[in-house]
Amino acid sequence: MYKKHIYYIKPAIVLLFVMVLQLSAIAQRPGKAFRTGKQAFEYKEYIRAIGWLTIAIDAQKSKFNDAYLYRAKSYEALNRQQEAIKDYIAATMLFPNRADIFQKTARLLYNQGNYNEALQYATSTLDIDTASFEAMKIQSLALTHMGNAESALLISDQAAQLKQDAEVLYAKALASDSLGLIDYAIAYYNEAISINKSYKPPYHDMGRLLVRNGYLDKAIDIFTQATKEFNDPTSYKLRSLIYGVQGNTLAQISDLTKILTLEPTRINLYFDRAEQYKKVNLLQNALSDINYYLEWDLYLPSAWLLKGQILEELYMISKAIEAFENVIKYSTSEEQTDYAEKAIFRLKKEKFPPKITIISPPGPDATSISLGKNQNRVTIKGTIQDASKIGSVLVNGLKPDTSYNGNLVNFSIQLTLDTSQFIHIVASDVYRNTVSKSYKILRVEKDPPLLYLQEPRLTEDSAVDVSTSQLNIKGFFYDFSGIKWIRINGKNIQPQVREGKFYFSDKLDGVNNDSLIIEASDYFSNEISYKYKLKYTDTLKNESSPLGKTWYVLIVSDSIGTVLPEIRAYKNDLLSAINHYNIDSVVVLNSLSKESVERSLLFDLPTAFRDNRVETMILHIVSPGYTNGAFSYWVTTSSLKDKAYSLLNTSILRTFFNACKSITYKTVISESVHIPTNILSPVENCECEDCAGIHSYPDKGQYLFSIKIDNWHTYESPYLSSMKEVIESNDRCFSLAKFFNIKSNNISIGTLKGNNERAFPAIMYLKGE
């Protein structure tokens, strides 16, 4: 994959852009458009001609049929062959008796390699004009390419009787070549060249014929004639291939250099030339070429392989290793990766043994570890460092679990000590450099840490009565040897040390946990674990949500110059309705500038969600849609600006979603903005047809619900009305799934494109009786 060169826009394209802006003004005047387009063609203003002639063609009036011909010729002059062919084909249907149009179509199709259609149009030309010399040549050439060389040779003979020119002789040579009549083919190729030295095809095809038959020197002669006559990249390339077969590397390099001089964008030739430079030991030149190639195609493993080989020969070892590592990274070829791995092994080989470090359990010095007197099982953790890759690790003759971080290996193993007095560790790198170390086991104090729990208070049966959604956890540990770590329900807690006591505090979600587990370890690996069962009160049970802790965030733009009574009333109605649902926290943000809204969405709220372990978030944004005040932000009053503002706000929403990775379920309701469908991935279903029947939930989900408000003063929110219906009907829960049956152009339901999460709306559960 090569990068494309970027060119500046030509003045003609700018002219076309200006002209297009004027087209609609004269769309009802096709006659003038045709005359203007024809005049532009005659003045060789081809881009301008195409614009005006298209208007005439779109008018669909038969008197403008000539417009197809003029537009086809304009396309052809601009080398836009495919578009020219389409117009010429259209012209053949409009002018069925014009042999010249059929002939032109056949020629363009042949030049594009579409031999079957070229043959059809050449044949149609001869149906109109039986003596068409050009059509006969095209017929002969097309038939040869299609594998019917016998017919091609007959037709080329007929054409030769009408007229002798280089192309008809080339057609005879090509047909003879295809039939294996080598001497005849060479004779015809030579005759074609002698008639017209500026006609390129005979040179190249005769050269290929000579190569196929082993006449390499003669082929070089004919390609050399072509290079002198045309100075073109193809002739140099064909000659360079023969030089490569002959092993004339310097001559091949010379030809590749000439091609790159003519066409610097042929990036692949830098790769080819680097290979040739390496063959003749011009290594700096080879390195320069392959580096330039890799600037354009960074992921080609064979290019990295060649670079590694060049760097290795230049004794640039570290850079050669990097190149071979990229081969392994990008290649799917077993042969390439095997070569690269062996090269890296060879280049990295050294004679120093690994270095072993014990991390846990600690000891008083580098040759011993300390354990409690009653501790029979121990987890040994450590690292092994080496300039090379580690080959094997054994701890007391057993293989530990290992993980690699560059050249550093982390290892871990649990051992039963019985009567063992030492820990033996043996490590070797891949070059068989080996180290063996023994650590003496020192037995120390055996008492585990003591826990003093201050909050919460325990019942007589050592349980915790839970009456709030969050538990405050406070206490301290005491241990003679010091506390190494403390965990609360698996979360690491950093203690505060005061007077030899290790104080800790944390908050625990009282809704979605069934027990409180406090663990600790001292520095002699004496560990202790306390587990307390959580007993829920009836009130908390009724208010619990299967979706975990739920926050409802309401952003209302109600302060734009003067307060809108409708906005204030709607906010109050929303808060009143939300009060009936199981929400752990309701956050209301209003009177905010656009900067404050962005700061809240991108920084303040994600931090609050994370700190409070929120699992379900419902963000509800309400805005009347003004743009003329300091508080204007979410939507404009002008429909022309809606899409631009939606793009901006959707970008902010996407960033907000990404900042809320800790939240499992994310739902946004936006009343004021109609998010364009090209920004949404529409939702086909929301996994919530019957909320009451849900017993399991998807891993994650995001949801976007957008309502367009045309007139705030007459607006009735379908969201609020549906919430109230659920409250009055005493249903179990309220979900945005309620809106799937609403057919309205003012409602869009979906997920933000590019977030790669499935659609699943947050569900609000009604409070218990």
C-alpha atoms as one frame of an Amber mdcrd trajectory, in Angstrom:
protein
   0.000   0.000   0.000   1.655   3.196  -1.172   0.918   6.749  -0.227  -0.365
   8.924  -2.996   1.270  12.208  -3.949  -0.927  15.207  -3.219  -1.326  17.692
  -6.039  -2.661  21.213  -5.882  -6.109  21.846  -7.337  -5.789  23.157 -10.868
  -7.421  26.472 -11.793  -9.731  24.585 -14.179 -11.245  22.652 -11.273 -11.854
  25.872  -9.376 -13.542  27.226 -12.514 -15.757  24.141 -12.641 -16.762  24.642
  -9.003 -17.756  28.240  -9.693 -19.683  27.158 -12.792 -21.608  24.440 -10.938
 -22.924  27.048  -8.523 -24.562  28.752 -11.512 -26.064  25.666 -13.164 -29.399
  25.669 -11.349 -30.122  29.188 -12.604 -30.247  28.023 -16.242 -31.494  24.468
 -15.749 -34.530  25.304 -17.879 -32.394  26.575 -20.826 -30.789  23.418 -22.307
 -30.296  25.003 -25.720 -28.015  27.660 -24.316 -26.219  25.030 -22.223 -25.535
  22.936 -25.359 -24.220  25.881 -27.347 -22.054  27.052 -24.445 -20.676  23.533
 -23.920 -19.915  23.101 -27.628 -18.118  26.462 -27.752 -16.111  25.533 -24.612
 -15.081  22.265 -26.344 -13.921  24.152 -29.432 -11.856  26.437 -27.174 -10.417
  23.284 -25.527 -11.960  24.222 -22.172 -12.887  20.590 -21.600 -13.906  20.648
 -17.930 -16.190  23.622 -18.554 -17.584  21.910 -21.654 -18.479  18.778 -19.669
 -20.484  20.816 -17.133 -22.629  22.604 -19.731 -23.096  19.556 -21.971 -24.310
  17.535 -18.977 -27.130  20.056 -18.495 -28.142  19.656 -22.125 -28.034  15.834
 -21.846 -30.084  15.846 -18.647 -32.769  17.832 -20.496 -33.467  14.585 -22.444
 -34.290  16.317 -25.730 -33.289  14.523 -28.929 -32.024  17.667 -30.603 -29.129
  17.677 -28.124 -27.878  14.176 -29.040 -24.648  15.706 -30.342 -23.935  16.657
 -26.725 -22.945  13.027 -26.039 -20.268  13.217 -28.764 -18.834  16.511 -27.581
 -18.815  15.341 -23.973 -17.194  12.026 -24.975 -14.447  13.884 -26.822 -13.962
  16.172 -23.800 -13.596  13.181 -21.493 -11.157  11.629 -23.957  -9.081  14.798
 -24.087  -8.835  14.704 -20.286  -7.809  11.002 -20.411 -10.977  10.000 -18.564
 -11.368   6.931 -20.744 -14.134   5.074 -18.903 -16.468   8.081 -18.939 -15.645
   8.709 -22.617 -16.521   5.078 -23.454 -19.928   5.402 -21.742 -20.780   8.479
 -23.813 -19.531   6.921 -27.066 -21.674   3.828 -26.391 -24.686   6.093 -25.801
 -23.877   7.889 -29.053 -23.838   4.585 -31.013 -27.467   4.061 -30.002 -28.405
   7.601 -30.982 -26.474   7.449 -34.278 -26.718   3.784 -35.404 -25.364   4.552
 -38.920 -22.255   6.491 -37.859 -19.340   4.089 -38.483 -16.834   6.574 -37.046
 -18.564   6.486 -33.630 -18.588   2.677 -33.519 -14.935   2.641 -34.586 -13.929
   5.161 -31.891 -15.774   3.087 -29.264 -14.002  -0.077 -30.404 -10.601   1.615
 -30.214 -11.123   2.926 -26.679 -12.425  -0.447 -25.479  -9.377  -2.170 -26.966
  -7.026   0.318 -25.310  -8.718  -0.469 -21.981  -8.170  -4.218 -22.482 -11.898
  -4.951 -22.991 -11.238  -7.133 -26.046 -14.641  -8.855 -26.261 -16.636  -5.596
 -26.460 -13.979  -4.010 -28.677 -14.494  -6.886 -31.124 -18.275  -6.362 -31.077
 -18.044  -2.653 -31.874 -15.353  -3.220 -34.539 -17.654  -5.773 -36.178 -20.566
  -3.290 -36.021 -18.308  -0.720 -37.694 -17.675  -3.112 -40.578 -21.411  -3.758
 -40.879 -21.771  -0.048 -41.703 -18.462   0.440 -43.547 -17.152  -2.857 -44.967
 -13.823  -1.305 -45.960 -12.973   0.218 -42.560  -9.224  -0.316 -42.253  -9.171
   0.718 -38.582 -11.986  -1.680 -37.672 -10.159  -4.583 -39.334  -7.018  -3.861
 -37.326  -8.984  -3.729 -34.068 -10.770  -6.974 -34.991  -7.453  -8.702 -35.644
  -5.815  -7.441 -32.455  -8.828  -8.270 -30.267  -9.161 -11.786 -31.724  -5.488
 -12.491 -31.007  -5.877 -11.448 -27.371  -9.010 -13.616 -27.129  -7.126 -16.717
 -28.336  -8.420 -16.840 -31.915  -5.134 -16.129 -33.684  -6.056 -17.971 -36.934
  -9.017 -15.637 -37.619  -6.918 -12.677 -36.519  -4.222 -13.519 -39.066  -6.783
 -13.790 -41.906  -8.329 -10.420 -41.039  -4.930  -8.725 -40.718  -4.026 -10.071
 -44.187  -7.239  -8.515 -45.567  -6.383  -5.216 -43.885  -2.863  -5.312 -45.310
  -4.342  -5.561 -48.817  -6.112  -2.251 -48.213  -3.150  -0.463 -46.688   0.232
  -1.163 -45.135   0.988   0.537 -41.810   2.875  -0.344 -38.643  -0.181  -1.384
 -36.634  -1.502  -3.862 -39.231   1.961  -5.426 -39.437   2.003  -5.519 -35.621
  -1.373  -7.285 -35.709   0.046  -9.903 -38.134   3.138 -10.301 -35.935   1.029
 -10.706 -32.785  -1.176 -13.352 -34.431   1.869 -15.201 -35.818   3.527 -15.045
 -32.409   0.422 -16.559 -30.834   0.416 -19.386 -33.425   4.083 -20.191 -32.753
   5.267 -18.898 -36.141   8.337 -17.321 -34.575  10.294 -16.399 -37.713   7.224
 -14.811 -39.326   6.417 -12.934 -36.122   9.954 -11.520 -35.840   9.889 -10.500
 -39.496   6.539  -8.703 -39.079   7.721  -7.013 -35.845  10.866  -5.750 -37.608
   8.844  -4.566 -40.611   6.448  -2.685 -38.353   9.371  -0.962 -36.645  10.985
  -0.065 -39.967   7.738   1.546 -41.192   7.154   3.528 -37.998   9.991   3.734
 -35.475   7.755   5.769 -33.148   5.230   2.912 -32.725   6.141   1.280 -29.414
   4.206  -2.085 -29.151   6.353  -4.039 -31.679   9.531  -3.332 -29.708   8.161
  -4.709 -26.457   6.334  -7.739 -27.859   9.260  -8.772 -30.061  11.551  -8.446
 -27.043   9.264 -10.694 -24.993   9.209 -13.222 -27.865  13.006 -13.262 -27.962
  13.188 -13.762 -24.177  10.737 -16.678 -24.310  12.911 -18.364 -26.894  16.187
 -17.773 -25.067  17.601 -14.986 -27.256  18.461 -12.744 -24.307  21.179 -10.649
 -26.011  18.919  -9.933 -28.991  16.128  -9.033 -26.578  18.445  -6.588 -24.825
  19.257  -5.041 -28.240  15.579  -4.481 -29.102  14.778  -3.050 -25.633  17.836
  -0.810 -25.951  16.448   0.518 -29.249  13.169   1.200 -27.415  14.913   3.087
 -24.606  16.705   5.302 -27.137  13.533   5.903 -29.142  11.048   6.434 -26.286
  13.064   6.894 -23.063  10.115   5.283 -21.250   9.975   3.376 -17.920   8.504
   0.185 -19.446  11.421  -0.299 -21.857  13.958   0.194 -19.073  12.030  -2.189
 -16.809  11.922  -4.958 -19.440  15.633  -4.601 -20.096  16.437  -4.577 -16.364
  14.640  -7.911 -15.929  16.910  -9.518 -18.532  19.981  -8.008 -16.899  18.753
  -9.596 -13.664  18.491 -13.025 -15.317  21.996 -12.613 -16.733  23.377 -11.523
 -13.356  24.437  -8.110 -14.667  23.452  -6.372 -11.426  25.136  -3.016 -12.092
  23.321  -2.688 -15.434  20.043  -3.622 -13.703  20.653  -0.934 -11.054  21.329
   1.603 -13.825  17.993   0.809 -15.510  16.062   0.962 -12.212  17.644   4.347
 -11.516  16.537   5.644 -14.925  12.969   4.484 -14.271  12.925   6.264 -10.903
  14.264   9.398 -12.558  11.316   9.325 -14.963   8.716   8.177 -12.394   9.765
   8.926  -8.798   6.424   7.614  -7.491   7.268   3.997  -8.432   7.997   3.274
  -4.781   8.228  -0.502  -5.283  11.349  -0.004  -7.422  13.224   1.370  -4.407
  12.727  -2.073  -2.851  13.980  -3.760  -6.041  17.003  -1.476  -6.298  17.858
  -2.021  -2.605  18.031  -5.776  -3.313  20.397  -5.192  -6.210  22.602  -2.781
  -4.256  22.940  -5.438  -1.541  24.064  -8.021  -4.135  27.015  -5.859  -5.178
  27.792  -4.868  -1.550  26.742  -1.235  -1.949  25.160  -1.499   1.498  24.729
   2.196   2.338  22.904   2.715  -0.958  20.766  -0.353  -0.237  19.926   0.935
   3.264  18.952   4.349   1.915  16.589   2.787  -0.647  14.895   0.383   1.757
  14.452   3.125   4.360  12.749   5.298   1.756  10.510   2.411   0.728   9.466
   1.776   4.343   8.369   5.394   4.686   5.564   4.485   2.249   4.858   0.858
   3.156   5.571   0.360   6.836   3.935  -3.052   7.161   5.656  -5.134   4.439
   7.561  -7.932   6.244   9.860  -8.691   3.291  11.056  -5.061   3.353  11.887
  -5.331   7.055  13.623  -8.642   6.366  15.828  -7.039   3.707  16.575  -4.087
   5.988  17.571  -6.455   8.787  19.945  -8.320   6.469  21.543  -5.062   5.286
  21.943  -3.749   8.848  23.454  -7.047   9.974  26.083  -6.840   7.213  26.787
  -3.243   8.302  27.252  -4.528  11.910  24.442  -2.274  13.146  23.264  -5.015
  15.520  20.588  -3.288  17.637  18.874  -1.783  14.606  19.067  -5.106  12.762
  17.313  -6.782  15.693  14.544  -4.129  15.567  14.066  -4.809  11.851  13.825
  -8.591  12.365  11.376  -8.050  15.236   9.154  -6.131  12.813   9.270  -9.103
  10.440   7.826 -11.265  13.222   5.285  -8.555  14.040   3.915  -8.122  10.516
   4.570 -11.428   8.711   2.188 -14.366   8.320   4.869 -16.414   6.530   6.368
 -19.197   8.631   9.528 -19.095   6.521  10.051 -15.360   7.127   9.343 -15.495
  10.858  11.606 -18.521  11.281  14.462 -16.693   9.529  13.882 -13.562  11.649
  13.771 -15.521  14.912  17.023 -17.302  14.111  18.658 -14.006  13.131  17.566
 -12.355  16.398  18.829 -15.365  18.350  22.174 -15.104  16.580  22.494 -11.329
  17.063  21.477 -11.297  20.728  23.711 -14.116  21.868  25.724 -13.234  24.990
  27.582 -15.038  27.814  26.200 -13.521  31.034  23.916 -15.576  33.332  20.494
 -14.302  34.496  20.043 -12.281  37.689  17.528 -13.627  40.259  15.690 -11.362
  42.730  13.208 -12.589  45.387  10.382 -10.084  45.920   8.171 -12.056  48.308
   8.450 -13.176  51.020  11.135 -10.703  52.154  14.169 -11.575  54.249  16.775
  -9.783  56.356  19.387 -10.136  53.592  19.819 -11.244  49.968  20.386 -14.910
  50.903  17.376 -15.668  53.112  13.589 -15.258  53.442  11.465 -14.870  56.581
   8.346 -16.979  57.269   5.999 -17.397  60.194   6.750 -20.327  62.495   3.446
 -22.015  61.704   3.488 -21.346  57.972   3.811 -24.517  55.858   2.622 -23.106
  52.506   4.302 -20.121  50.944   4.025 -18.259  47.630   7.432 -17.407  46.219
   7.466 -14.387  43.895  10.430 -12.853  42.145  12.019 -11.635  38.950  14.724
 -12.899  36.616  16.593 -10.376  34.490  18.824 -11.124  31.545  19.998  -9.421
  28.385  18.631 -12.450  26.514  15.354 -14.318  26.641  14.925 -16.653  29.629
  14.803 -20.314  28.638  13.791 -22.052  31.881  13.090 -21.394  35.569  12.839
 -24.027  38.344  11.965 -23.410  41.998  12.712 -26.447  44.160  12.643 -28.470
  40.939   9.160 -27.220  39.920   8.165 -24.887  37.070   6.600 -21.648  38.363
   4.014 -19.458  36.602   5.836 -16.858  34.518   5.016 -13.645  32.703   7.295
 -11.579  30.517   7.867  -7.840  30.564  10.533  -7.326  27.928  13.681  -9.099
  29.187  12.310  -9.161  32.737  10.525 -12.375  33.794   8.128 -12.362  36.744
   7.658 -15.752  38.372   5.348 -17.078  41.063   4.855 -20.514  42.654   3.138
 -21.882  45.765   5.167 -24.454  47.697   4.490 -26.824  50.580   7.603 -26.625
  52.734   7.272 -29.615  55.104  10.801 -29.895  56.567  12.590 -27.892  53.830
  15.189 -25.462  55.105  16.080 -23.857  51.756  14.473 -22.515  48.565  16.535
 -23.447  45.460  16.064 -21.431  42.248  17.770 -22.308  38.944  17.397 -20.101
  35.843  18.862 -20.330  32.336  18.663 -18.049  29.337  18.190 -19.309  25.786
  21.973 -19.371  25.313  22.295 -21.816  28.258  23.896 -19.311  30.591  22.751
 -20.661  33.984  22.558 -19.336  37.550  21.628 -21.261  40.722  20.777 -19.619
  44.073  19.685 -20.988  47.460  17.750 -18.995  50.081  17.718 -20.064  53.733
  14.290 -20.108  55.394  14.260 -18.123  58.662  11.298 -18.829  60.947   9.958
 -15.712  62.720   6.838 -14.748  64.672   3.640 -16.566  63.700   0.808 -14.381
  64.982  -1.538 -12.939  62.289  -2.651  -9.291  62.371  -5.417  -8.288  64.811
  -8.488  -6.424  63.490 -10.316  -3.709  65.438 -13.510  -2.843  63.476 -15.002
   0.540  64.385 -17.703   0.798  61.694 -20.141  -0.749  60.913 -21.445  -2.133
  64.183 -21.918  -5.917  64.264 -24.967  -7.816  65.455 -24.797 -10.540  68.082
 -24.280 -13.146  65.351 -21.369 -11.118  63.839 -23.416  -9.842  60.888 -23.998
  -6.320  59.533 -27.499  -4.812  59.344 -27.679  -2.823  56.076 -30.211  -0.007
  56.042 -28.481   2.407  53.632 -27.203   1.991  50.090 -23.612   2.637  51.220
 -21.677   1.306  54.219 -18.941   3.303  55.928 -16.056   0.954  56.779 -13.561
   2.102  59.449 -11.058   0.322  61.671  -7.408  -0.530  62.204  -5.041  -3.500
  62.296  -2.283  -4.105  64.816   0.703  -6.379  64.199   4.191  -6.568  65.694
   5.917  -7.014  62.313   3.881  -4.405  60.427   1.054  -4.648  57.910   2.060
  -5.401  54.318  -1.396  -5.047  52.706  -5.119  -4.603  53.498  -8.051  -5.491
  51.228 -11.781  -4.797  51.566 -13.893  -6.987  49.274 -10.871  -7.438  47.022
 -10.012  -3.729  46.856  -6.526  -2.721  48.025  -6.671  -0.133  50.825  -3.793
   2.174  51.702  -3.646   2.416  55.524  -2.620   5.408  57.637  -0.039   4.507
  60.295  -0.376   6.140  63.710   1.315   4.902  66.897   1.950   1.421  65.445
  -1.666   1.015  64.338  -2.686   0.702  60.666  -5.940   2.639  60.199  -8.165
   2.057  57.164 -11.478   3.421  55.824 -13.614   2.877  52.744 -17.190   2.859
  51.476 -18.946  -0.316  50.365 -21.975  -0.648  48.102 -24.619  -2.018  50.449
 -26.982  -2.984  47.627 -24.934  -5.248  45.388 -22.802  -7.114  47.919 -23.855
  -9.969  50.191 -20.868  -9.885  52.528 -18.083  -7.691  53.917 -14.621  -9.282
  53.623 -11.592  -7.641  55.300  -8.170  -9.215  54.715  -4.644  -8.349  55.785
  -1.092  -9.714  55.770   1.978  -8.818  57.797   5.528  -8.770  56.449   6.123
 -12.374  57.593   3.242 -13.548  55.379   0.926 -14.235  58.292  -2.465 -13.596
  56.734  -5.944 -13.168  58.205  -9.409 -12.871  56.624 -12.616 -11.672  58.304
 -15.977 -12.225  56.587 -19.241 -10.644  57.788 -22.638 -11.431  56.283 -24.740
  -8.429  55.182 -28.364  -8.521  56.364 -30.653  -6.196  54.429 -33.604  -4.343
  55.886 -36.958  -4.627  54.072 -36.760  -1.019  52.858 -33.423  -1.502  51.179
 -34.520  -4.790  49.610 -37.486  -3.079  47.958 -35.305  -0.272  46.657 -32.536
  -2.439  45.257 -31.994  -2.563  41.481 -30.738  -5.576  39.489 -28.698  -3.106
  37.428 -26.704  -1.938  40.461 -26.214   1.586  41.716 -28.130   4.004  39.467
 -27.606   7.760  39.082 -29.927  10.081  37.172 -28.280  13.279  35.875 -30.586
  16.032  34.635 -29.085  18.949  32.669 -31.595  21.768  32.058 -30.850  24.977
  30.135 -33.391  27.162  31.946 -31.486  30.459  32.221 -31.180  32.114  28.829
 -31.828  35.773  29.394 -35.197  35.231  31.067 -36.478  32.007  32.590 -38.955
  30.120  30.430 -41.900  29.001  32.576 -42.347  25.885  30.420 -38.769  24.737
  31.113 -39.104  25.308  34.861 -42.425  23.453  34.976 -41.099  20.535  32.952
 -38.043  20.223  35.198 -40.241  20.094  38.285 -42.539  17.496  36.658 -39.510
  15.366  35.777 -38.074  15.506  39.296 -41.490  14.639  40.736 -41.787  11.597
  38.422 -38.223  10.446  39.028 -38.884  10.442  42.778 -41.089   7.356  42.252
 -38.195   5.326  40.868 -35.286   3.448  42.393 -32.541   6.074  41.881 -29.533
   6.127  44.223 -28.719   9.730  43.371 -30.352  12.498  41.291 -27.965  15.203
  40.069 -29.515  18.376  38.608 -27.319  20.781  36.651 -28.842  24.046  35.477
 -27.912  27.676  34.815 -24.729  26.423  33.171 -22.694  28.005  30.419 -21.650
  25.772  27.538 -18.138  25.567  29.032 -19.597  24.402  32.347 -21.695  21.758
  30.594 -18.633  20.418  28.780 -16.524  20.428  31.965 -19.259  18.572  33.869
 -19.665  15.973  31.114 -16.000  15.383  30.392 -14.415  15.719  33.858 -16.666
  16.187  36.912 -19.324  13.542  36.236 -17.005  10.669  35.134 -14.900  11.239
  38.260 -18.000  11.201  40.484 -19.292   8.021  38.792 -15.966   6.275  39.284
 -15.479   7.363  42.894 -19.002   6.251  43.843 -18.876   2.978  41.860 -21.933
   3.844  39.796 -22.997   0.979  37.513 -25.976   2.536  35.693 -26.080   6.127
  34.418 -29.034   7.949  32.850 -28.107  11.362  31.406 -31.133  13.517  30.525
 -30.526  16.774  28.644 -33.320  19.331  28.152 -32.810  22.573  26.217 -35.262
  25.048  24.643 -32.897  25.798  21.787 -31.659  29.378  21.855 -28.348  30.649
  20.527 -28.216  34.272  21.592 -27.125  34.057  25.212 -24.273  32.963  27.394
 -26.143  29.798  28.360 -27.051  28.706  24.844 -25.440  25.445  23.938 -27.225
  22.248  23.048 -29.291  23.177  19.970 -29.901  26.178  17.727 -33.105  27.931
  16.735 -32.030  27.745  13.082 -32.605  24.433  11.308 -29.609  25.172   9.084
 -27.289  24.917  12.103 -28.868  21.856  13.703 -26.573  19.351  12.019 -23.386
  21.262  12.837 -24.373  21.566  16.499 -25.399  17.914  16.577 -21.996  16.906
  15.217 -20.268  18.948  17.920 -22.464  17.642  20.713 -22.264  14.058  19.486
 -18.468  14.335  19.567 -18.741  15.460  23.194 -21.145  12.594  23.952 -18.743
  10.070  22.407 -15.883  11.417  24.552 -18.197  11.343  27.583 -19.076   7.697
  26.876 -15.384   6.815  26.650 -14.668   8.640  29.920 -17.367   6.542  31.648
 -15.738   3.158  31.047 -16.402   2.139  34.640 -20.175   2.306  34.046 -21.862
  -0.846  32.751 -25.069   0.706  31.365 -25.089   4.180  29.800 -28.247   5.877
  28.540 -28.623   9.409  27.156 -32.020  11.099  26.647 -31.808  14.343  24.695
 -34.922  16.487  24.367 -34.142  19.346  21.971 -31.612  17.829  19.592 -32.495
  15.509  16.753 -29.232  13.594  16.277 -28.808  12.943  12.501 -29.150   9.316
  11.428 -25.656   9.312   9.948 -24.289   9.743  13.474 -26.467   7.000  14.976
 -26.364   3.250  14.597 -30.126   2.595  14.673 -31.341   0.064  17.228 -33.211
  -2.948  15.873 -34.174  -4.188  19.319 -33.239  -3.182  22.836 -33.155  -6.580
  24.589 -36.034  -5.345  26.718 -39.392  -6.319  25.233 -40.631  -7.404  28.648
 -38.559  -5.893  31.415 -40.302  -7.883  34.131 -39.144 -11.126  32.518 -35.445
 -10.241  32.444 -33.307 -12.469  34.664 -29.904 -11.826  33.117 -28.368  -8.738
  31.555 -25.783  -8.183  28.808 -22.227  -7.295  29.830 -22.463  -3.677  28.738
 -24.674  -1.343  26.777 -25.096   2.179  25.510 -28.267   3.858  24.333 -29.184
   7.204  22.783 -32.730   8.541  22.716 -33.220  11.840  20.869 -36.440  13.837
  20.588 -36.717  16.819  18.267 -38.688  19.721  19.706 -40.267  21.986  17.088
 -42.120  24.343  19.449 -41.289  24.311  23.141 -44.442  26.227  24.194 -46.737
  23.474  22.837 -44.414  20.567  23.630 -45.603  17.440  25.424 -42.783  15.074
  26.274 -43.454  11.418  25.293 -40.742  10.481  27.768 -42.436  12.146  30.742
 -45.906  10.911  29.791 -44.647   7.307  29.542 -42.936   7.590  32.936 -46.212
   8.743  34.466 -48.133   5.909  32.792 -45.807   3.376  34.443 -46.273   5.076
  37.824 -50.084   5.084  37.514 -50.242   1.513  36.184 -47.928   0.252  38.972
 -45.756  -1.609  36.472 -42.485  -3.050  37.725 -40.194  -0.792  35.751 -39.793
   1.889  33.093 -37.535   1.486  30.066 -36.960   3.380  26.822 -38.182   0.204
  25.120 -41.623   1.749  25.528 -40.839   4.012  22.547 -40.120   1.317  19.985
 -43.756   1.223  18.992 -43.955   4.987  18.497 -43.711   5.833  14.797 -42.542
   9.432  14.698 -39.966  11.321  12.655 -39.245  13.377  15.774 -37.765  10.395
  17.646 -34.398   8.715  16.978 -33.250   5.649  18.922 -29.821   4.102  18.557
 -26.210   4.010  19.708 -23.329   6.310  18.899 -21.326   5.066  15.926 -17.752
   4.079  16.679 -18.235   3.036  20.320 -18.482  -0.714  19.558 -20.982  -1.471
  22.292 -24.336  -3.200  22.012 -27.564  -1.307  22.598 -29.144  -1.819  25.998
 -31.181   0.898  27.766 -30.921   1.491  31.468 -34.073   0.427  33.286 -35.563
   2.425  36.173 -37.344   0.235  38.710 -40.267   1.549  40.731 -39.786   1.819
  44.465 -41.333  -0.913  46.596 -44.553  -0.373  48.496
